């Protein structure tokens, strides 16, 4: 049985994925703004070690990401991620 002290939220574990995805999205956008292709950033060891293929695909669904990168680039990357998952 878990005991929660100091007013900690017993459901905080439910929200950890969102913070991680926010951090990854900021990293991906920052690297893309530096001139790297979105595919290269998503294939980066930093991103791959901190996310699953499904999580990277979910990043491409976020409105902030789509607006920043463009719908066409995201569509191309969805195809690439689907091909990676097939192997």
N, CA, C and O atoms as CSV, one atom per row, in Angstrom:
chain,resi,resn,atom,element,x,y,z
A,1,UNK,N,N,0.834,-1.181,0.000
A,1,UNK,CA,C,0.000,0.000,0.000
A,1,UNK,C,C,0.881,1.247,0.000
A,1,UNK,O,O,1.836,1.346,0.770
A,2,UNK,N,N,0.552,2.181,-0.861
A,2,UNK,CA,C,1.306,3.430,-0.944
A,2,UNK,C,C,0.734,4.456,0.010
A,2,UNK,O,O,-0.481,4.586,0.155
A,3,UNK,N,N,1.612,5.170,0.647
A,3,UNK,CA,C,1.207,6.268,1.518
A,3,UNK,C,C,1.713,7.560,0.889
A,3,UNK,O,O,2.903,7.697,0.605
A,4,UNK,N,N,0.804,8.505,0.672
A,4,UNK,CA,C,1.150,9.769,0.042
A,4,UNK,C,C,1.232,10.842,1.112
A,4,UNK,O,O,0.271,11.108,1.834
A,5,UNK,N,N,2.381,11.437,1.190
A,5,UNK,CA,C,2.618,12.463,2.211
A,5,UNK,C,C,2.797,13.826,1.564
A,5,UNK,O,O,2.963,13.948,0.351
A,6,UNK,N,N,2.758,14.820,2.391
A,6,UNK,CA,C,3.004,16.202,1.962
A,6,UNK,C,C,2.058,16.643,0.849
A,6,UNK,O,O,2.423,17.471,0.014
A,7,UNK,N,N,0.857,16.097,0.833
A,7,UNK,CA,C,-0.131,16.530,-0.141
A,7,UNK,C,C,0.176,16.123,-1.565
A,7,UNK,O,O,-0.354,16.722,-2.500
A,8,UNK,N,N,1.027,15.111,-1.758
A,8,UNK,CA,C,1.343,14.694,-3.121
A,8,UNK,C,C,0.113,14.081,-3.771
A,8,UNK,O,O,-0.749,13.514,-3.099
A,9,UNK,N,N,0.050,14.203,-5.068
A,9,UNK,CA,C,-1.083,13.707,-5.830
A,9,UNK,C,C,-0.893,12.220,-6.112
A,9,UNK,O,O,0.086,11.846,-6.757
A,10,UNK,N,N,-1.800,11.364,-5.649
A,10,UNK,CA,C,-1.640,9.932,-5.883
A,10,UNK,C,C,-1.818,9.546,-7.351
A,10,UNK,O,O,-1.489,8.424,-7.736
A,11,UNK,N,N,-2.330,10.450,-8.167
A,11,UNK,CA,C,-2.548,10.169,-9.576
A,11,UNK,C,C,-1.526,10.850,-10.482
A,11,UNK,O,O,-1.712,10.895,-11.699
A,12,UNK,N,N,-0.469,11.370,-9.913
A,12,UNK,CA,C,0.522,12.105,-10.704
A,12,UNK,C,C,1.183,11.235,-11.754
A,12,UNK,O,O,1.616,11.736,-12.791
A,13,UNK,N,N,1.267,9.926,-11.496
A,13,UNK,CA,C,1.892,9.028,-12.470
A,13,UNK,C,C,1.127,8.995,-13.788
A,13,UNK,O,O,1.696,8.649,-14.823
A,14,UNK,N,N,-0.152,9.348,-13.763
A,14,UNK,CA,C,-0.952,9.334,-14.987
A,14,UNK,C,C,-0.546,10.430,-15.964
A,14,UNK,O,O,-0.834,10.337,-17.157
A,15,UNK,N,N,0.122,11.468,-15.463
A,15,UNK,CA,C,0.417,12.625,-16.300
A,15,UNK,C,C,1.875,12.719,-16.705
A,15,UNK,O,O,2.265,13.705,-17.330
A,16,UNK,N,N,2.688,11.744,-16.377
A,16,UNK,CA,C,4.113,11.839,-16.686
A,16,UNK,C,C,4.390,11.766,-18.176
A,16,UNK,O,O,5.326,12.408,-18.653
A,17,UNK,N,N,3.604,11.005,-18.925
A,17,UNK,CA,C,3.824,10.894,-20.359
A,17,UNK,C,C,3.670,12.221,-21.075
A,17,UNK,O,O,4.399,12.510,-22.023
A,18,UNK,N,N,2.736,13.017,-20.629
A,18,UNK,CA,C,2.484,14.299,-21.263
A,18,UNK,C,C,3.691,15.232,-21.142
A,18,UNK,O,O,4.064,15.899,-22.107
A,19,UNK,N,N,4.291,15.274,-19.969
A,19,UNK,CA,C,5.474,16.121,-19.788
A,19,UNK,C,C,6.615,15.646,-20.681
A,19,UNK,O,O,7.318,16.456,-21.286
A,20,UNK,N,N,6.794,14.339,-20.758
A,20,UNK,CA,C,7.858,13.793,-21.594
A,20,UNK,C,C,7.606,14.116,-23.068
A,20,UNK,O,O,8.526,14.492,-23.794
A,21,UNK,N,N,6.355,13.966,-23.502
A,21,UNK,CA,C,6.029,14.294,-24.889
A,21,UNK,C,C,6.218,15.774,-25.172
A,21,UNK,O,O,6.681,16.143,-26.252
A,22,UNK,N,N,5.864,16.634,-24.210
A,22,UNK,CA,C,6.093,18.072,-24.385
A,22,UNK,C,C,7.581,18.364,-24.547
A,22,UNK,O,O,7.978,19.152,-25.406
A,23,UNK,N,N,8.392,17.730,-23.726
A,23,UNK,CA,C,9.840,17.925,-23.798
A,23,UNK,C,C,10.383,17.437,-25.143
A,23,UNK,O,O,11.187,18.120,-25.776
A,24,UNK,N,N,9.944,16.266,-25.571
A,24,UNK,CA,C,10.403,15.742,-26.859
A,24,UNK,C,C,9.968,16.638,-28.015
A,24,UNK,O,O,10.731,16.870,-28.952
A,25,UNK,N,N,8.739,17.139,-27.941
A,25,UNK,CA,C,8.266,18.014,-29.001
A,25,UNK,C,C,9.113,19.282,-29.075
A,25,UNK,O,O,9.486,19.720,-30.164
A,26,UNK,N,N,9.412,19.864,-27.932
A,26,UNK,CA,C,10.253,21.073,-27.924
A,26,UNK,C,C,11.635,20.766,-28.505
A,26,UNK,O,O,12.179,21.565,-29.267
A,27,UNK,N,N,12.198,19.619,-28.147
A,27,UNK,CA,C,13.509,19.228,-28.671
A,27,UNK,C,C,13.452,19.068,-30.189
A,27,UNK,O,O,14.311,19.579,-30.908
A,28,UNK,N,N,12.434,18.356,-30.668
A,28,UNK,CA,C,12.309,18.119,-32.108
A,28,UNK,C,C,12.156,19.437,-32.854
A,28,UNK,O,O,12.816,19.653,-33.870
A,29,UNK,N,N,11.299,20.311,-32.365
A,29,UNK,CA,C,11.102,21.605,-33.031
A,29,UNK,C,C,12.373,22.456,-33.004
A,29,UNK,O,O,12.718,23.102,-33.993
A,30,UNK,N,N,13.057,22.450,-31.876
A,30,UNK,CA,C,14.294,23.231,-31.757
A,30,UNK,C,C,15.354,22.733,-32.736
A,30,UNK,O,O,16.009,23.534,-33.403
A,31,UNK,N,N,15.524,21.424,-32.823
A,31,UNK,CA,C,16.511,20.860,-33.744
A,31,UNK,C,C,16.122,21.103,-35.192
A,31,UNK,O,O,16.978,21.355,-36.039
A,32,UNK,N,N,14.827,21.027,-35.474
A,32,UNK,CA,C,14.360,21.281,-36.845
A,32,UNK,C,C,14.600,22.743,-37.230
A,32,UNK,O,O,14.969,23.041,-38.367
A,33,UNK,N,N,14.388,23.646,-36.276
A,33,UNK,CA,C,14.635,25.066,-36.538
A,33,UNK,C,C,16.110,25.345,-36.798
A,33,UNK,O,O,16.451,26.323,-37.463
A,34,UNK,N,N,16.990,24.485,-36.273
A,34,UNK,CA,C,18.428,24.638,-36.520
A,34,UNK,C,C,18.825,24.195,-37.915
A,34,UNK,O,O,19.976,24.362,-38.318
A,35,UNK,N,N,17.871,23.626,-38.662
A,35,UNK,CA,C,18.155,23.239,-40.032
A,35,UNK,C,C,18.183,21.740,-40.295
A,35,UNK,O,O,18.346,21.316,-41.439
A,36,UNK,N,N,18.027,20.936,-39.255
A,36,UNK,CA,C,17.998,19.486,-39.449
A,36,UNK,C,C,16.651,19.075,-40.016
A,36,UNK,O,O,15.628,19.685,-39.706
A,37,UNK,N,N,16.651,18.047,-40.840
A,37,UNK,CA,C,15.376,17.557,-41.353
A,37,UNK,C,C,14.616,16.878,-40.217
A,37,UNK,O,O,15.215,16.357,-39.276
A,38,UNK,N,N,13.309,16.892,-40.318
A,38,UNK,CA,C,12.488,16.296,-39.279
A,38,UNK,C,C,12.754,14.798,-39.163
A,38,UNK,O,O,12.749,14.248,-38.062
A,39,UNK,N,N,12.982,14.150,-40.278
A,39,UNK,CA,C,13.291,12.719,-40.259
A,39,UNK,C,C,14.581,12.460,-39.490
A,39,UNK,O,O,14.645,11.533,-38.683
A,40,UNK,N,N,15.597,13.261,-39.731
A,40,UNK,CA,C,16.863,13.090,-39.009
A,40,UNK,C,C,16.689,13.310,-37.509
A,40,UNK,O,O,17.277,12.594,-36.699
A,41,UNK,N,N,15.884,14.297,-37.144
A,41,UNK,CA,C,15.681,14.567,-35.721
A,41,UNK,C,C,14.943,13.403,-35.071
A,41,UNK,O,O,15.303,12.991,-33.968
A,42,UNK,N,N,13.912,12.862,-35.733
A,42,UNK,CA,C,13.172,11.744,-35.165
A,42,UNK,C,C,14.000,10.465,-35.123
A,42,UNK,O,O,13.745,9.589,-34.298
A,43,UNK,N,N,14.987,10.351,-36.004
A,43,UNK,CA,C,15.894,9.195,-35.991
A,43,UNK,C,C,17.066,9.391,-35.039
A,43,UNK,O,O,17.863,8.475,-34.833
A,44,UNK,N,N,17.170,10.574,-34.463
A,44,UNK,CA,C,18.241,10.901,-33.520
A,44,UNK,C,C,18.202,9.938,-32.332
A,44,UNK,O,O,17.126,9.593,-31.844
A,45,UNK,N,N,19.363,9.511,-31.875
A,45,UNK,CA,C,19.442,8.579,-30.737
A,45,UNK,C,C,18.769,9.159,-29.492
A,45,UNK,O,O,18.148,8.423,-28.726
A,46,UNK,N,N,18.887,10.449,-29.289
A,46,UNK,CA,C,18.267,11.097,-28.131
A,46,UNK,C,C,16.757,10.875,-28.142
A,46,UNK,O,O,16.170,10.536,-27.115
A,47,UNK,N,N,16.134,11.065,-29.296
A,47,UNK,CA,C,14.682,10.915,-29.413
A,47,UNK,C,C,14.298,9.439,-29.337
A,47,UNK,O,O,13.351,9.082,-28.636
A,48,UNK,N,N,15.024,8.580,-30.051
A,48,UNK,CA,C,14.691,7.156,-30.082
A,48,UNK,C,C,14.851,6.497,-28.710
A,48,UNK,O,O,14.094,5.589,-28.369
A,49,UNK,N,N,15.822,6.944,-27.930
A,49,UNK,CA,C,16.023,6.360,-26.604
A,49,UNK,C,C,14.977,6.805,-25.597
A,49,UNK,O,O,14.817,6.184,-24.546
A,50,UNK,N,N,14.271,7.869,-25.912
A,50,UNK,CA,C,13.298,8.425,-24.965
A,50,UNK,C,C,11.855,8.268,-25.418
A,50,UNK,O,O,10.946,8.809,-24.789
A,51,UNK,N,N,11.635,7.529,-26.510
A,51,UNK,CA,C,10.272,7.374,-26.999
A,51,UNK,C,C,10.139,6.086,-27.801
A,51,UNK,O,O,11.119,5.542,-28.310
A,52,UNK,N,N,8.918,5.622,-27.898
A,52,UNK,CA,C,8.614,4.473,-28.740
A,52,UNK,C,C,8.202,4.980,-30.118
A,52,UNK,O,O,8.015,6.180,-30.319
A,53,UNK,N,N,8.066,4.066,-31.050
A,53,UNK,CA,C,7.596,4.443,-32.385
A,53,UNK,C,C,6.208,5.063,-32.291
A,53,UNK,O,O,5.917,6.039,-32.982
A,54,UNK,N,N,5.352,4.505,-31.442
A,54,UNK,CA,C,4.004,5.062,-31.268
A,54,UNK,C,C,4.041,6.465,-30.676
A,54,UNK,O,O,3.267,7.329,-31.088
A,55,UNK,N,N,4.919,6.699,-29.725
A,55,UNK,CA,C,5.032,8.031,-29.129
A,55,UNK,C,C,5.531,9.045,-30.145
A,55,UNK,O,O,5.062,10.183,-30.175
A,56,UNK,N,N,6.489,8.634,-30.984
A,56,UNK,CA,C,6.964,9.546,-32.026
A,56,UNK,C,C,5.847,9.831,-33.026
A,56,UNK,O,O,5.719,10.954,-33.513
A,57,UNK,N,N,5.053,8.835,-33.328
A,57,UNK,CA,C,3.909,9.040,-34.228
A,57,UNK,C,C,2.904,9.994,-33.603
A,57,UNK,O,O,2.337,10.837,-34.298
A,58,UNK,N,N,2.672,9.870,-32.284
A,58,UNK,CA,C,1.741,10.782,-31.602
A,58,UNK,C,C,2.237,12.219,-31.628
A,58,UNK,O,O,1.437,13.154,-31.686
A,59,UNK,N,N,3.558,12.400,-31.586
A,59,UNK,CA,C,4.098,13.763,-31.691
A,59,UNK,C,C,3.645,14.419,-32.992
A,59,UNK,O,O,3.381,15.621,-33.040
A,60,UNK,N,N,3.560,13.610,-34.043
A,60,UNK,CA,C,3.184,14.143,-35.351
A,60,UNK,C,C,1.693,14.479,-35.438
A,60,UNK,O,O,1.250,15.100,-36.404
A,61,UNK,N,N,0.926,14.069,-34.430
A,61,UNK,CA,C,-0.502,14.379,-34.380
A,61,UNK,C,C,-0.790,15.666,-33.608
A,61,UNK,O,O,-1.896,16.199,-33.692
A,62,UNK,N,N,0.168,16.160,-32.875
A,62,UNK,CA,C,-0.053,17.339,-32.036
A,62,UNK,C,C,-0.199,18.586,-32.912
A,62,UNK,O,O,0.617,18.814,-33.805
A,63,UNK,N,N,-1.232,19.390,-32.662
A,63,UNK,CA,C,-1.474,20.577,-33.493
A,63,UNK,C,C,-0.287,21.538,-33.538
A,63,UNK,O,O,-0.017,22.145,-34.574
A,64,UNK,N,N,0.417,21.677,-32.422
A,64,UNK,CA,C,1.566,22.576,-32.391
A,64,UNK,C,C,2.652,22.101,-33.348
A,64,UNK,O,O,3.300,22.901,-34.022
A,65,UNK,N,N,2.836,20.795,-33.393
A,65,UNK,CA,C,3.856,20.214,-34.269
A,65,UNK,C,C,3.456,20.386,-35.734
A,65,UNK,O,O,4.268,20.784,-36.569
A,66,UNK,N,N,2.211,20.084,-36.028
A,66,UNK,CA,C,1.738,20.192,-37.409
A,66,UNK,C,C,1.854,21.630,-37.897
A,66,UNK,O,O,2.296,21.878,-39.019
A,67,UNK,N,N,1.460,22.563,-37.059
A,67,UNK,CA,C,1.530,23.969,-37.449
A,67,UNK,C,C,2.966,24.408,-37.672
A,67,UNK,O,O,3.249,25.164,-38.602
A,68,UNK,N,N,3.872,23.941,-36.831
A,68,UNK,CA,C,5.264,24.371,-36.925
A,68,UNK,C,C,5.985,23.744,-38.111
A,68,UNK,O,O,6.822,24.398,-38.735
A,69,UNK,N,N,5.693,22.548,-38.419
A,69,UNK,CA,C,6.438,21.828,-39.451
A,69,UNK,C,C,5.739,21.863,-40.807
A,69,UNK,O,O,6.384,21.999,-41.847
A,70,UNK,N,N,4.451,21.742,-40.782
A,70,UNK,CA,C,3.705,21.714,-42.031
A,70,UNK,C,C,3.112,20.341,-42.263
A,70,UNK,O,O,3.734,19.318,-41.974
A,71,UNK,N,N,1.924,20.335,-42.778
A,71,UNK,CA,C,1.204,19.075,-42.951
A,71,UNK,C,C,1.896,18.120,-43.921
A,71,UNK,O,O,1.865,16.907,-43.713
A,72,UNK,N,N,2.501,18.630,-44.948
A,72,UNK,CA,C,3.133,17.745,-45.934
A,72,UNK,C,C,4.333,17.006,-45.347
A,72,UNK,O,O,4.493,15.806,-45.571
A,73,UNK,N,N,5.153,17.696,-44.618
A,73,UNK,CA,C,6.318,17.054,-44.017
A,73,UNK,C,C,5.884,15.983,-43.030
A,73,UNK,O,O,6.516,14.930,-42.952
A,74,UNK,N,N,4.820,16.229,-42.278
A,74,UNK,CA,C,4.321,15.260,-41.314
A,74,UNK,C,C,3.783,14.028,-42.040
A,74,UNK,O,O,4.010,12.903,-41.596
A,75,UNK,N,N,3.085,14.224,-43.132
A,75,UNK,CA,C,2.555,13.082,-43.886
A,75,UNK,C,C,3.690,12.192,-44.385
A,75,UNK,O,O,3.585,10.967,-44.326
A,76,UNK,N,N,4.761,12.789,-44.868
A,76,UNK,CA,C,5.918,12.006,-45.328
A,76,UNK,C,C,6.538,11.208,-44.183
A,76,UNK,O,O,6.941,10.061,-44.375
A,77,UNK,N,N,6.614,11.797,-43.014
A,77,UNK,CA,C,7.207,11.109,-41.869
A,77,UNK,C,C,6.318,9.999,-41.332
A,77,UNK,O,O,6.826,8.995,-40.833
A,78,UNK,N,N,5.020,10.154,-41.423
A,78,UNK,CA,C,4.123,9.071,-40.999
A,78,UNK,C,C,4.388,7.821,-41.826
A,78,UNK,O,O,4.404,6.713,-41.291
A,79,UNK,N,N,4.591,7.991,-43.102
A,79,UNK,CA,C,4.898,6.864,-43.974
A,79,UNK,C,C,6.208,6.230,-43.561
A,79,UNK,O,O,6.314,5.005,-43.495
A,80,UNK,N,N,7.198,7.042,-43.287
A,80,UNK,CA,C,8.509,6.536,-42.871
A,80,UNK,C,C,8.415,5.767,-41.550
A,80,UNK,O,O,9.014,4.699,-41.421
A,81,UNK,N,N,7.680,6.285,-40.574
A,81,UNK,CA,C,7.531,5.605,-39.287
A,81,UNK,C,C,6.761,4.291,-39.447
A,81,UNK,O,O,7.075,3.300,-38.788
A,82,UNK,N,N,5.766,4.288,-40.313
A,82,UNK,CA,C,5.006,3.053,-40.552
A,82,UNK,C,C,5.916,1.985,-41.158
A,82,UNK,O,O,5.806,0.805,-40.823
A,83,UNK,N,N,6.802,2.398,-42.040
A,83,UNK,CA,C,7.751,1.443,-42.642
A,83,UNK,C,C,8.722,0.910,-41.595
A,83,UNK,O,O,9.070,-0.270,-41.631
A,84,UNK,N,N,9.168,1.751,-40.663
A,84,UNK,CA,C,10.063,1.304,-39.596
A,84,UNK,C,C,9.372,0.304,-38.686
A,84,UNK,O,O,9.975,-0.683,-38.264
A,85,UNK,N,N,8.102,0.560,-38.384
A,85,UNK,CA,C,7.370,-0.325,-37.487
A,85,UNK,C,C,7.134,-1.690,-38.138
A,85,UNK,O,O,6.991,-2.694,-37.440
A,86,UNK,N,N,7.092,-1.729,-39.473
A,86,UNK,CA,C,6.858,-2.977,-40.196
A,86,UNK,C,C,8.051,-3.917,-40.107
A,86,UNK,O,O,7.904,-5.130,-40.264
A,87,UNK,N,N,9.211,-3.369,-39.860
A,87,UNK,CA,C,10.420,-4.219,-39.796
A,87,UNK,C,C,10.546,-4.746,-38.451
A,87,UNK,O,O,11.487,-5.486,-38.164
